[in-house]
């Protein structure tokens, strides 16, 4: 089983690829595939047929990005950072490597 350093709801910045530098929130994390879906990043176009009340046409939606191409943004210092894991009071927490703040 693969382990990701990010999870759903985290704010991340893309560090490589065509969307390098874009920030967004993680909408879905897929640890088995090692991929994440980030809000507004890797946009793809899906062509759909009309289905009942839904009109057909071209629908833009987010594609997946490899989890190694995103980096967590610290809520306190606002910088992209690596993640450390620290055990406090029996609970495992994620910690910012730059400022030492606990990342929920």
N, C-alpha and C positions, 0 to 999 in steps of 0.2 A: 504494500500500500504506500502510495506516494504522499508526501507531506508538503503542504503549501505554507508559506510564511504570511499569507494574506487570507482574509475571509470575507464573506459577503458583508457589505456595508462599509468596508474600509475605503478611505480615500487614497488613491494611488496616482503615481505619475509614470507615464510610459518612457522607458529609457532607451529604446531602440526601435527601428522600423519606420514606416512612413508617417506614423502619428507621434513621433518622438517629441516629448515636451508637453503633451496634453495631459491634463489632470481630469480625473473622474472618479465616480463611486463604483465599486464592484457590485454588479447586479447578480452575478452567479459565479460560483467557484466549482470547478470540476477537478478534484484531486486525482481521480483515477486517470484522467487524460493529461493532467498538468497544465490546464488552461483556465482562463478566467474571462468573463464578459465584463467589459468596462463601459460605463455610460459615455456615449458620444465618440467612441474609439472603434476603429476597424469597421466602419459602416459598409454594409453590403446591401444590394438591391434584390428584393425577392419579387418575382412576377407572379401575381395571383389572379385566379379566375373569379368572376363574380359568384358569390355563394349566398343565396337567400337575400338577407338585408345588407350584407357586406358588399360594397362595390369592388370591382376588380381593379387591377392596375399595378403600378410599381410601388412597393412598400419598402422604405428604408428601415433597417434595423441593425443593431450591433452584432458584429461577428465575434469570434473568440480570439484571444491573444495568449501566447505562451506565458505562463506565470513567471518565467525567468526574465521576461521583458518589461515587467512592472516593478515599481519600488514603492513601498509604503511611505506615506507622508505623515510626519509627526503632527499631532494636533496642537502641541505646545509651541514648538519652534517653527513649524511650517515647512521644514526641509524634508527632502527625500532621504530616507535613512534605512540602514540595515536593522534587523530586529534581533534583540537578545531575549533570552527567556530566563526569568528569575522566579524562584519559589519563595513566596512570603505568606506566612500563616497557613501553610499547607496548600495554598493555591498557586498555580502556575500562571504567571503574567508575562505579557510582552513588554519590553522596555526599549526606548529609543537609544541607539548607540551614540548619538551626537549630544543630546542634552540630559539623558537619563530619566526622562519622564515616562510614567507608566502609560501604555497605550491600551485603552479598554479593549 
